[in-house]
């Protein structure tokens, strides 16, 4: 005899199964919202600007990890790295985790104070811009979780270009940039701002990066005195100086800010993060008069992208609360929703590629005349060449190159002499070939 439930019982049984599954899903979701096993105080060191960005998603973190207390300790950038070095020398006093800019990351990997995060970050390797792992890796191990990238583009003043009769979309190469600068110069406006006597070599480094070059090659050997791409970068700066189309002012000073705010410079070939400075304190009243186009290339088919800056968060070796540190890093840096929120509020560009799919990325930005500039920076990020600007000796390289660029800018030596002298000093100070 075949015994089977009547149709009504089948419906009831199915409903019970659905209810049970729903309860299980709810339980899993609830567990995902609260991680009571992670607890204690998490001590973080970063700059104030970095904390201001990270705090944009702290409310969600506290909801998910209510038993973790965050202790933020803010420093000026130079003080942060000095404090890390002093704590490393003393053998104590390090935080659980710290923000570290890409330009300094290899230095601290070499110093040996960062925890091996290889197993923790492995699932993210294919989800984050590939070049971002370079400075935080050594000998097959990874010592950091990448945060933001610094794709470059050309910020320009719409009113200045309009008055000069220049269509910004006509600027494809640095030669086009030069030609536009000659026209704009007639208005008493500079095309760009670069100090001669106090040059910090950052623009030079961006020009290297755009060409896939750097201070060293893949083997770590110094190449700037032999690489034609380095000569091309420095010669371009000289060409702009000699034509009088870039003004001679110290970067990141009040006069520099005023020149930008007053419309006395037509362009800023800089990274995405410059947007937050423009909007907040450099030129907030110029909203609507800025636009963004791809970075000019050296050749017709050359790269239109480079990198400047970027940062990561690392757990310190011997951290008191590494699990809380990792929970923090995963929540703040490893999720598309939190990374897109941080980008929305601070112009800190996410290296996590899934964050680029946020609807916010495709929205018009009123500050840039309702241009969809974030789409442009996503495109630029995808094209950043692999380069060797940052290394464990970057601080020395940058300082030595700055000195030689200053001599070149003041007419005391040729471009090749500047590159040769810098390379000689770098080899002497670092022991590199």
ABEGO torsion letter per residue (X at the ends): XBBBBBAAAAAAAAAAAAAAAAAAAAAAAAAAABBAABBEBBBBBBBAAAAAAAAAAAAAAAAABAABBBBBBBBBAAAAAAAAAAAAAAGBGBBABBBBBAAAAAAAAAAGABBBAAAAAAAAAAABBAAAAAAABBGGBBABBBBBBBBBBBBBBAAAAAAAGBBAAABABAAAAAAAAAAAAAAGBBABBBBAAABAGAAAAAAAAAAGBBABBAAGBBAAAABAAAAAAAAAAAAAAAAGABBBBBBGBAAAAAAAAAGABABBBBBAAAAAAAAAAABAAABGABBBBBBBBABAABBABBBBEEBBBBBBBGBABAAAAAAAAAAAAABAAAAAAAAAAAGBBBABAAAAABAAAABBBAAAGGBBAAAAAAAAAAABBBBBABBAAAAAAAAAAAAAAAAAAAGABBAAAAAAAAAAAAAAAAGBX
